[in-house]
Each structure stands twice: as structure tokens, then as C-alpha cells.
């Protein structure tokens, strides 16, 4: 297994809940009521997404450099990737 770091972009809705999306994995998202819960849920969601891709024989992309907008909050999430 290899450890990789992927960018996650944090969003906040009008009710104060937090969400995160992963530009390298369209459709992979997670939510949390606070930053700690979001971090835990984000790692779990990203790991499950990648594990599913591996099971389906899909290619796992290398992490890409991200060009962020001034208001973006970026997390780096570490996951294990089967090589």
C-alpha cells in the first residue's frame, strides 16, 4: 500500500453544516457538523471511494496540484492506495 495525499475543498451551507468535495474524484463528497467530524467523515468517504475504484479495476489518479480560489479552504487528506 502506498500513502497519498489528495486535496479536498471545504464548503459551508447556509445552516452552518460543512461539506467537502475532492476534485480528483468527481462525485466523492462528505459532510460534517463541525471540522473534526468533517475530517473523519472525509477520510472515510475518500478511502471507500478509492477502494471501490480498485475493486472495479479502475485507475486511481495521482494527486493533482490545485489552483484554489481566494475563499477556498483546502484540506489535504491522506489515504492508502493499493498499487
ABEGO torsion letter per residue (X at the ends): XBBBBBBBBBBBBAAGBBBBBBAABBGBBBBBABAAAAAAAAAAAAAAAAAAAAAAGBBBBBBBBBBBBAABBBBBBBBBBBX
